[in-house]
Amino acid sequence: MTGFDQHLTITTRRLVLRPFGPRDTDRVRAIVESGAQFLPPGVPGHISGISQWLSYGVHELWRSGQGIHLAMVAEGAIVGAVSLFRTVWGVATAEIGYGVHPAHRGRGFAPEAVGALTEWMLTKGGLRRIELRANLDNTASLRVAEKAGFTREGLLRGAGFEDDGPHDLVVFGLLSRDIAIGPPTMNARGFGTGVRLESERLILRPFTGTDARDLFAAVDRDPDIYRWMPWAEGYDLQRAYDWCTRYAHADPVNGVQFAIEPRAGGRLAGSAGVQRADWERGDVEVGYWISPWARRRGYATEATRALCTFLMMRGFHRVTLLAAVGNVASQAVARKAGFVEEGVLRRALPVSGGISDAVLFSILKGEID
C-alpha cells in the first residue's frame, strides 16, 4: 500500500472519523466565524474560501500521498480533527496530530480518535510505526499520547516553535508489533518479554534481580501487604530474588508482571500485574500493590490505567479487577482508575488467614477517557 483511502471512515464508541467534504460547509463556516482554532492547517480565515478548501485544499495532503485529514464527528457536530502526515511509505512510518474544538475538550475525544486511527493504520493501513510529538509543557497533549497507548521515547530540545518562542518536544511512538488483533498463534498470543510501559510519572518494566532488596523491604513487616497478600507470610530476601528473576517471568502467555518505578528515580514503588488472560474471549484480570513509601501519591491508579490502555491495544475488550470486601483502599483505586463495580463474588479471593468475598470491578474498551 502506497497511499491513503480517499474514503477512509472509522467508527469508535462515540466518534465517526471521516474525510472533510462539501457537506461540512455550514459546520465549518460556524467554526470559522466563532474563531475556534483546531481545524487542519490551511483552513481559510474568511468564510468566502470555505467551499474551495473543502473541495480541494483539505485534500491536498491526501493527493500527495503523504497523509490525510479526518473530521471527528460526534452527534452530527465536528468536534475536532485528526491527521496523519509526513508519511514515508518506503519505511512505513507517519506522524499523527489532532485538534479538538474548545467547547468539546476534556471529554476524551482526542485519545479516542488518535487511538482509533493509529490502530487502524498499524493493523490494516500498511504502516509499522506512527509518531506523535507534543510540547513538553503541554500536559494535556502528553496525557493524550499516553492514553492512546503511545510510548514516550525521547526529548527533542527546542524542536517546537510557538508564538512565545522555541519549545522542547516529547517524542512518542507506537509500533505495529505493539498491537495484536486476533493473534493466530500461541507465540502471538503471549505478552512477550521485555515489555515496558510509561505514563506521566511512572515506568512499568520487567522485574530484575536488582529489585529484590526493594521488594523485600516493601513486604517485610508491612501490615497492609501482610493482611491482603497471602504470599507475604514468611517472606524473605531469597523469595524476593526468586520472584524478580524467575517467577515474575514464568508465564508470558497468560500474564505479565511489571515493576513500578517512578520516572524521577528512586526505589521500587510496587507492582502491577496481568493474569488469567483469555485471548479467545478478550477478557483479562489485573492487580497491583504499592510499596509503603510510595502510597497516597496516586501511583496505583496511574499504573492501572497505563496497564489497561496497554491491554486494550493488545486486543482485549474487557479488563477485570478483584478487591477483598474489606480492602477499601484497593476499591478506591479501582474506582479512580475508571472501573465499574459489578457485584460481590463469594469467597473468591485468598487473603492472609483464609478466603474473602471479593468486589468485582470491570472496565471496557472505550471507557478509558
N, C-alpha and C positions, 0 to 999 in steps of 0.2 A: 504494500500500500504506500503510495507516494502523495497523498492529498487527503483533504477532509471532505466528508459527505456534505454536500450543499444543503441537504435537508435534515441534518443530524438533529434528533429530538430525544431528550432523556427525561423520563418522568421519575420523580422522587416522591417521598411521602407527602410533601407539601408544595413542591415546585414542578413546573414544566420548564425545561431548558430547551430553547429553540432559536433558530435564526431570526433576526430582525427582518421586517418587511413592510410593505406599504400599509398593511392593516394596522400598523402601530402608529400611524401618523398622528392621530388625536392624542394618544398616550404620550408620545414623545414631545408633542407640542406643549402639553400641560407641564411636562418635566422641565423643558427649556424655559418656559415662562416663569416657573417657580424659582429658577436659579439653582436648583439642586444639581450638584456635580458628582456624577457617578457613572455616567454612560461611557462607552468606549472612546478612545482618542479620535478626534476628527469630527465629533458631533457639532453641528453648527451652533453658533451663539445666537442666531436670529431665526425665527420661525420660517422665513422665506426659503431657507436652504434645507429644511427637514425632508421634503419629498425626495430631492435628489440624493440626500445622504442615505435614506432608507432603501432607495432603489439601486444605488451604486456605491457610495462611499463606504458604508459599513461592511460591504462585501469585498472590498479591495484586498484585505488580508487573506481572505479565502481564495481569491483568484490567483494570488501569488503563490499559493500552496504552503505558505509559512504559518498559517493559523486560522482561527475562526472566532467570531464574536457571537455569543449567545445571550438572549434575554432571559432573565429569571422572572418567570410569571407565576404569581400566586393569586388565585381567585380573580383572574381577569386583569390584574394590575401588574405593571412592570415594576418589580421591587428591587431589581438590581441587574447586573450584567456580569458574565464570567467569560474569560477569553483565554485561548491558547495562542502563543506567538513564539517567535524565534525558533521555529521548528526546523530541525535538521534531520531530514528523512534518512540520510546516509548512515547516521548513527542512532536514529530513532529516539531523539530527545526533543523536549519542548519546555517552555516556561508557561506558567499559569498565573493569571491575575484576575481581579474581580473588583466590583464596586457595588455598594448597597445604598439604596435611597435612604437619606437621613431619617425619614419617617418610619422606616422599617428595620432600623438597626437594633441590635440587642435581642433578636428573635432566633438567632442561629441559622439564618438563611445562607450566609457566606460559607460556613463549613459544610452545610448540606450540599450546596451547589458545587463547591470545589471538590469535595469528596466524590460526588457522583460523576462529574466529568473526568476526573483523574482515573477513577476505577474503570470507566468505560474505555478510555483511551489505552490503558495499560493491559486490558484484557481482550478488547475487541478492535481497537483502533490502530494497532500496529506500532505503538510506542513502547519503549522499555524503561524510560526514565522521564519524570516530569519534575521540574524545579520550581520552587516558589521563593521569592525574595521579599523580605519585609524590613522596614526600618527598625533598628534596634530599640528605639524609644517608642515604637508603636505597639504597646502591649496588646491591643485588640487584634491586630494583624498576626502577631506571634501566636496568640491563642487560636486563631482560625486555622493556621497551619498545623498546630498540634492536634486540634480536634478532628481535622481532616485526615489524620494518620501520617503526616509527614515527619521525617526525622531531621532534627537540627544537625547540620553538617559543618558549619563554619561561619566565619565573620569576614566580610569584605570591608575594609576600613575606607571610609569616605567615598564609597562607590555609589551612594544615592545622593540626589540633589533636590532640595526643596526651596521654597521661597526664602527660607531663613539660612540657606547655605547647605554644605555637604552633610550627609548622614551616613553612619555605618549601617551596612545591610547584613542581616542574618540570612544565610542560605539554608533552605530546607530542600530535601529530595525525597522522592518516593519512586521505587523501582517495581517493575512488573513482577519480580520474584517475591516482593513483599505481600502480594495479593494472591490468594488461591481460591478459585471458583470451581466447585465440583471436582476436587482432585481425584484422578482415576487410579492412582497407585498408592500403596502404603507409604512409600517414601514421601510422596507429595502431601499426604495427609498429616504428616508429622509437623512439629513446630521447628525442627532443625536444631542446630547447635549455634551458640554464639549470638543469639538474638539479643538486640539491645534497643531499648525504647527510651525516649526522652520526653520530658514535659517541661513546664516553665521553670520548676525548681529542682527537679529530680532526674536521676538516671536510673533506669531499671536494666540491670545487666546480669549475666550469669554469676553464680557464686564461684569463688576461688578459695584456695587454701588459706590465703591471707585474711579471709573474713572470719576464720574460726575463732580467734580470740574475741573479736567484737560480738560474734554470735553468742559465745558462751557468757560474756559479760552481760548481754541483754537478757538472757534467760535466767542466769544464776540468781536465785532467791527473789525474783520479781513476783509479787503476789498476783498480779493480773494475769501474767502468762501462765503461772502455775495453776490458776483457777480454771482457765478456759482451754489450755493446751495440754492434753493428757501425755503427749510425748515429752513434756518438760520434766517429768518426775525422774530424779536420778541423773539429770543431765550433767555431763562433764566435758572437758575440753576435747577428749578423744572422739566423743559422739559428735561434737560440733565440727571437728575436722572431717569426719567421715561423711557428714551431711554435705559440707561445702565441696568436697572433692568427688563424692560418689553418688549419694542418694538424690541430691538435687538435680542430677543429670541422668537419672536412671530410666526415665520413661518419656522420651521426647515425642512419642506418638500421641499419648493420651493426656499429656500435661506438660507444663513447663514452669520452672521456679525462677523468680527474679530476686536478686538482692537490691534493696532500695538504697541509693546513695545520693545525698544532696549534691547538686551541681556545684555549689560553692565549696565542696570538700568536707571532710570530716569522717566520723565513724559510720559504720553500718547503721542505717536508720530503720531497718526492718526487712520484711519480706512480703512479696505479693506473688501468688501462685495460681496456676490454672490446673484443673483436674477434671476427670470424667468427661473428656471431650468426645462428644458423639458427632462424628463427621457426617454421618448419614442424615441425621435429624437437624444438624446445625445448632446444637444445644451444648452448652459448656458451663462449668461452675468455676467461680473464683473465690479466693480467700486471701487474708492478709493478717499480719501482726506488726506492731510498731515497737521499736526499742524504747525503753523508759525515758531516755534523754530526749527523744525526738517527738514525744506526744504533744497533743494540743497545738500543733502547728499546721494541721490540715494535710499532712503528708499521706495519710491513709486514703483520704478522699481523692487527692490528686493522682496517686499511684493507681487506684482502682479505675478511675476514669481513663487514664492512659492505657491501662490493660484492656478495658472494654473496647476502646477505639481500635486497638491492635486486633482484637478478636473479630470485630465486625469486618475489618478489612481482610481478614483471613477467610471470610465466608460464613461465619456464624451469624445467626439472626436472633439468638436468644442467649443471654448470659444470666445465670442464677447465682445466688449467694445465700448461705445459711448462717444464722446467728443464734446462739443459745438464747432462750427467752429471758434469762437474767442478765445477758450481756448488753446493757443499754448503750454503752459506748460504741460497740460494733454496729448495732442497729442504727445509731445516729449517722455513722459513716456511710452506711448503705443508702440512707435517705438523701444525704447531702450529695452523694455521687449520682443521684437520679434514679435509683432503684425504687420499684413499687412493691409494697407489701402484698403478698398473695394469700397468706394463711399461716397456720402453725402445723408443723409435722410432728406427730407424737413420737417421743423417744427416738429421735433421728440423728442426734449429734453426740458423739463421745466427748465427755469433759472429764476433768480430774475427779475421780471418785465415782464415776457412773456414766449414765447416758441422759441427756437433757432433751426436752422438747425444743424444737428449733423454729424460728420465724423464717419463712421462705420469702425471699425477695427476687425480683427479676427486672431486667431491662432489655428492651427490644431494639433491633436495628432501627435507627432513625429517631430514637428517643434521647440520644446524647446531644444536647444543644451547646 
